[in-house]
């Protein structure tokens, strides 16, 4: 087993934040759904494991994607649809929840029969929202006691879809991608308050850039016109606030990192990290509440930030959905930061964190094969008294393959331990 030794060090310098994984997924999908007469070009893409999964999925559905290396491990994708439909498809989503949930309804438009496979915790990530749609529309499907592999026979049909607002927004995005391709108008009605609105905004914005308009009635329902045509476009992916958050928090904790490339006008929901840091820095309050319902991906690194707010208490609420991510993130970040000497109390849907001046370190921690846990612990290590050992550090390849390269370039002191 490989482990990474991380010594306490002060990070300093400039780091070019990688392009948004969330936006990259959406741009690749929209470009792949365009009429096959014209090609689209997507610039500034990083080949993370999740993005590779979406590229492979679209290729399985009749799309040709040429990948060209440009600079600094950024790539240009030239995308054109070669087949309007395929008879059957096998889609390996690896560990990408976005790929799985986005592609299920898309495949049900473009393929008569589809099989979805994956690995890690993705195999057991819930798909009940889609199963209810299958049952309502009489679509034949099979799975392994609710787990992948999933085999779907049949086409999705236009309808009024009722979707819970407090589940993953990926289901809503999957429907928004696919329903414009159907002949008749569809409607998505949201039951209770919609969480992760920012991700739905990203989907609607990307659809618009490729010529598809969605009517958003204040997030209560969405009207999708049938027989819409995706139009080829060129697009450059902007930097990712969910990845930039790690280095923004590093600076807030006393490191001197300048995060480059972030769009201050971005509609990314995780841009909220800037507001949270500013609020904490400019406030005299000793207690803070952070509502995670719209920013679930920020919770691990916010837990690190909160752990080092000496004398302050932070209550992270509305975070129950984190239990069904790449790991049970509430449990993972709580247990691992506590091993480093932090003071976190895990709740059913959140965490209470009592800040300290510094963490002790001197422990072996585990990423639980979760990229966001691994990167969060790396930032925590900069404020530890003693070195730490991180198991599962390779998990960063899921979203940010060059994280450790950038960490070292900023002065982070790491060395690989090979335990044989």
C-alpha positions in Angstrom: 0.0 0.0 0.0 1.3 3.5 -0.9 1.1 6.2 1.6 2.1 9.9 1.5 4.2 11.5 4.2 3.2 15.2 4.5 5.4 17.5 6.6 4.1 20.8 8.0 5.1 23.6 5.7 4.0 27.0 4.6 2.6 27.2 1.1 3.6 30.2 -0.9 3.3 31.3 -4.6 0.9 31.3 -7.5 -1.3 28.3 -8.5 -3.3 28.1 -11.7 -6.7 26.7 -10.6 -7.8 23.8 -12.8 -10.9 24.1 -15.1 -14.3 23.3 -13.6 -15.1 19.6 -13.6 -18.8 20.4 -13.3 -18.7 22.7 -16.3 -16.5 20.3 -18.3 -19.0 17.5 -17.9 -21.8 19.7 -19.1 -19.9 21.2 -22.1 -18.9 17.8 -23.3 -22.4 16.4 -23.1 -24.0 19.4 -24.8 -21.4 19.4 -27.6 -22.1 15.6 -28.0 -25.8 16.2 -28.5 -25.4 18.6 -31.4 -26.5 17.8 -34.9 -23.7 15.9 -36.6 -23.2 18.4 -39.4 -20.9 20.6 -37.4 -18.2 20.1 -34.8 -17.8 21.8 -31.4 -14.5 22.7 -29.7 -14.2 22.6 -25.9 -11.0 24.2 -24.7 -9.2 24.0 -21.3 -10.2 20.6 -20.1 -8.2 18.4 -17.7 -8.3 14.7 -18.1 -9.4 13.7 -14.6 -10.9 10.3 -14.1 -14.4 11.6 -14.0 -14.1 13.6 -17.2 -12.6 10.5 -18.9 -15.7 8.6 -17.9 -18.0 11.1 -19.5 -15.9 11.2 -22.7 -16.0 7.4 -22.9 -19.7 7.4 -22.3 -20.5 9.8 -25.1 -18.2 7.9 -27.4 -20.3 4.7 -26.6 -23.3 6.7 -27.8 -22.0 7.4 -31.3 -19.9 10.6 -30.7 -16.3 11.1 -32.0 -14.1 13.1 -29.6 -10.6 14.0 -30.6 -8.3 15.0 -27.7 -5.4 17.4 -28.3 -2.8 18.4 -25.7 -2.4 22.1 -25.5 -0.3 23.3 -22.5 0.1 22.6 -18.8 -1.9 19.4 -19.1 -4.9 21.3 -20.5 -6.6 19.7 -23.5 -8.7 20.7 -26.5 -11.6 18.5 -27.4 -13.1 18.4 -30.9 -16.5 16.8 -30.7 -18.9 15.7 -33.5 -21.8 13.3 -33.5 -21.3 10.5 -36.0 -24.5 8.5 -35.2 -27.9 9.7 -34.4 -28.5 6.6 -32.3 -27.0 3.2 -31.4 -28.7 -0.1 -30.9 -27.0 -0.8 -27.6 -24.3 0.8 -25.4 -22.2 -0.2 -22.4 -21.2 2.8 -20.3 -18.5 2.4 -17.6 -19.0 5.4 -15.3 -15.9 4.4 -13.2 -16.6 6.4 -10.0 -18.3 9.4 -11.5 -21.7 10.1 -10.1 -22.2 12.9 -12.6 -21.5 10.6 -15.5 -24.0 8.0 -14.2 -26.9 10.3 -13.4 -26.4 12.6 -16.4 -26.1 9.7 -18.9 -29.0 7.4 -17.9 -31.8 9.5 -19.4 -29.5 10.6 -22.3 -28.8 7.0 -23.2 -32.5 6.3 -23.1 -32.9 8.8 -25.9 -29.9 7.7 -28.0 -29.8 3.9 -27.4 -32.4 1.1 -27.4 -30.5 -0.8 -24.7 -27.9 0.5 -22.2 -25.8 -1.1 -19.5 -24.3 1.1 -16.8 -21.3 -0.1 -14.8 -19.0 1.5 -12.3 -16.7 0.9 -9.4 -16.1 1.9 -5.8 -19.0 3.5 -3.9 -20.7 4.5 -7.2 -22.0 0.9 -7.4 -24.3 1.6 -4.5 -25.1 5.3 -5.1 -28.9 5.6 -5.0 -30.9 5.8 -8.3 -34.4 5.6 -6.9 -35.5 8.8 -8.7 -34.9 7.2 -12.1 -36.3 3.8 -11.0 -39.6 5.6 -10.2 -39.7 7.1 -13.6 -39.0 3.7 -15.2 -41.9 2.2 -13.3 -44.2 5.0 -14.2 -43.4 4.8 -17.9 -43.3 1.0 -18.1 -39.6 0.8 -18.9 -37.9 -2.5 -18.4 -34.8 -2.4 -16.3 -32.7 -4.6 -14.0 -30.0 -4.2 -11.4 -28.1 -6.1 -8.8 -30.4 -5.6 -5.7 -30.5 -1.9 -6.3 -26.8 -1.7 -7.2 -24.9 -1.5 -10.5 -24.7 -2.9 -13.1 -28.0 -1.3 -14.3 -29.5 -2.5 -17.6 -32.2 -0.4 -19.2 -34.4 -1.5 -22.2 -36.6 1.2 -23.6 -36.9 4.9 -24.3 -37.8 7.7 -22.0 -41.0 9.6 -22.9 -42.1 13.2 -22.5 -44.0 13.7 -19.3 -44.5 15.8 -16.2 -41.7 14.6 -14.0 -42.0 15.1 -10.2 -38.5 15.3 -8.6 -37.6 15.8 -4.9 -35.6 18.9 -4.4 -33.5 17.6 -1.5 -31.9 14.8 -3.5 -29.0 15.1 -5.9 -29.5 17.8 -8.6 -27.8 15.4 -11.0 -31.1 13.8 -11.7 -32.6 17.1 -12.7 -29.6 17.9 -14.9 -29.8 14.5 -16.6 -33.5 15.2 -17.5 -32.7 18.7 -18.6 -30.1 17.4 -21.0 -32.3 14.6 -22.5 -35.9 16.0 -22.6 -35.3 18.7 -25.3 -34.5 15.8 -27.7 -38.0 14.3 -27.4 -40.8 15.3 -29.7 -43.2 16.7 -27.1 -42.9 19.3 -24.3 -42.0 18.1 -20.8 -42.1 19.6 -17.4 -40.0 19.0 -14.3 -41.9 19.8 -11.0 -39.8 20.2 -7.9 -41.2 18.8 -4.7 -40.1 20.8 -1.7 -37.1 23.2 -1.7 -34.5 22.6 -4.4 -31.0 22.2 -3.0 -27.8 22.7 -5.1 -29.5 25.3 -7.3 -26.0 26.4 -8.5 -25.5 23.1 -10.3 -28.9 23.4 -12.0 -27.9 26.9 -13.0 -24.7 25.6 -14.6 -26.8 23.1 -16.6 -29.3 25.6 -17.9 -26.5 28.1 -18.7 -24.6 25.4 -20.8 -27.8 24.3 -22.5 -28.4 27.9 -23.5 -24.9 28.3 -24.9 -25.6 25.3 -27.2 -29.0 26.7 -28.4 -31.4 25.0 -26.0 -33.6 27.2 -23.8 -35.2 26.0 -20.6 -38.0 28.0 -18.8 -37.1 28.2 -15.1 -40.1 29.1 -13.0 -38.2 30.2 -9.8 -36.9 26.6 -9.3 -40.4 25.4 -8.7 -40.7 23.8 -12.1 -38.9 23.8 -15.4 -40.5 23.7 -18.9 -38.6 21.9 -21.6 -39.7 22.4 -25.2 -39.7 19.2 -27.3 -37.9 18.7 -30.6 -35.2 21.2 -29.7 -31.9 21.2 -31.6 -28.5 21.5 -29.9 -26.3 23.8 -32.0 -22.5 23.4 -32.3 -20.4 25.9 -30.4 -16.9 26.6 -29.2 -16.4 27.0 -25.4 -13.6 27.5 -23.0 -14.1 26.0 -19.5 -13.4 28.4 -16.6 -11.5 27.7 -13.5 -13.2 25.6 -10.8 -14.2 27.2 -7.5 -14.7 23.8 -5.8 -11.0 23.1 -6.5 -9.8 26.6 -5.9 -11.5 26.4 -2.5 -8.6 24.3 -1.2 -6.0 27.0 -1.9 -8.3 29.8 -1.0 -8.7 28.2 2.5 -5.0 27.6 2.6 -4.4 31.4 2.3 -7.1 32.1 4.9 -5.2 29.8 7.3 -2.0 31.8 7.0 -0.4 30.4 3.8 0.5 32.8 1.0 -1.2 31.3 -2.1 -2.4 33.4 -5.0 -5.2 31.4 -6.8 -5.1 32.3 -10.5 -7.8 32.1 -13.1 -11.0 32.2 -11.0 -13.8 34.2 -12.6 -15.1 36.7 -10.1 -18.4 36.8 -12.0 -18.9 33.1 -12.1 -22.3 31.5 -11.6 -20.7 28.5 -9.9 -22.4 27.9 -6.6 -19.1 27.1 -4.9 -18.0 30.7 -5.5 -19.7 31.0 -2.1 -16.4 30.0 -0.5 -15.1 33.6 -1.1 -18.1 35.1 0.8 -17.7 32.6 3.7 -14.0 33.4 4.1 -14.7 37.1 4.0 -17.5 36.9 6.5 -15.4 34.9 9.0 -12.4 37.3 8.5 -14.4 40.4 9.0 -16.7 39.3 11.8 -16.3 39.6 15.6 -18.8 36.8 16.2 -17.5 33.7 17.9 -20.2 31.4 16.4 -21.1 30.8 12.8 -23.7 28.7 11.0 -22.9 27.4 7.5 -25.8 26.0 5.5 -24.4 23.4 3.2 -27.6 22.7 1.3 -26.4 24.7 -1.8 -22.6 24.0 -1.4 -22.2 20.3 -0.4 -18.8 19.9 -2.1 -17.3 22.7 0.1 -18.0 20.9 3.4 -14.7 19.0 3.8 -12.5 22.0 3.3 -14.8 24.2 5.3 -14.4 21.8 8.1 -10.6 22.3 7.9 -11.0 26.1 8.0 -13.4 25.9 10.9 -11.1 23.6 12.9 -8.5 26.3 12.9 -10.6 29.3 13.9 -9.2 29.6 17.4 -11.9 30.1 20.0 -14.8 30.1 17.5 -17.5 27.5 16.9 -18.9 26.6 13.5 -22.1 24.6 13.0 -22.4 23.1 9.5 -26.0 22.2 8.8 -28.2 20.6 6.1 -25.4 18.4 4.9 -27.0 14.9 5.1 -26.5 14.3 1.4 -22.7 14.1 2.0 -23.2 10.6 3.4 -23.8 9.2 -0.1 -20.8 10.8 -1.9 -17.5 9.1 -2.8 -17.3 8.5 1.0 -19.6 9.3 3.9 -18.0 12.7 4.0 -19.5 13.8 7.3 -18.0 10.8 9.0 -14.7 10.8 7.0 -13.8 14.5 7.6 -14.9 14.3 11.3 -12.9 11.2 12.2 -9.8 12.1 10.3 -9.5 15.7 11.5 -10.1 14.5 15.0 -7.1 12.1 14.6 -5.1 15.3 13.8 -6.2 16.9 17.1 -9.3 18.8 15.9 -12.5 19.0 17.8 -15.4 18.0 15.6 -18.7 16.4 16.6 -20.6 14.5 13.9 -24.4 15.0 13.7 -26.9 13.2 11.6 -27.0 16.1 9.0 -24.0 18.2 9.9 -20.9 18.9 12.1 -20.2 21.1 15.1 -16.6 22.3 15.1 -14.7 24.1 17.8 -11.7 25.9 16.4 -8.2 25.6 17.7 -5.0 27.6 17.1 -3.1 24.7 15.6 -3.6 20.9 15.1 -1.2 18.4 16.6 -0.8 16.0 13.7 1.4 13.1 14.2 -1.2 10.6 12.9 -2.0 8.4 10.0 -5.2 9.5 8.3 -7.2 8.0 5.4 -8.9 9.7 2.4 -11.5 6.9 2.1 -10.7 7.0 -1.6 -12.4 10.4 -1.7 -10.6 13.2 -3.6 -12.1 16.0 -1.5 -11.1 14.4 1.8 -7.5 13.8 0.5 -7.1 17.5 -0.6 -8.7 18.8 2.6 -6.3 16.8 4.8 -3.3 18.1 2.8 -4.4 21.7 3.6 -4.9 20.8 7.2 -1.3 19.4 7.3 0.0 23.0 6.7 -1.3 23.9 10.2 -0.1 20.8 12.1 2.7 20.7 14.6 3.9 17.3 13.4 4.0 15.4 10.1 1.0 13.2 9.0 0.7 10.1 6.9 -2.1 10.1 4.3 -3.4 6.8 3.0 -5.3 6.9 -0.3 -3.7 10.1 -1.5 -4.1 8.9 -5.2 -7.8 9.7 -4.9 -7.1 13.2 -6.2 -6.9 11.9 -9.8 -10.7 11.7 -9.8 -10.9 15.5 -10.2 -7.5 17.2 -9.8 -4.8 14.9 -11.1 -2.0 17.5 -10.7 -2.9 18.5 -7.1 0.2 17.0 -5.6 2.4 18.6 -8.3 0.9 22.0 -7.5 1.1 21.4 -3.8 4.8 20.7 -4.0 5.4 23.7 -6.3 3.9 25.9 -3.6 6.4 24.5 -1.1 4.4 21.6 0.3 6.8 18.9 1.6 5.6 15.4 0.7 7.3 12.0 0.1 5.8 8.7 -1.0 6.0 5.8 1.4 5.9 2.3 -0.3 4.8 -0.2 2.3 5.2 -3.2 0.0 
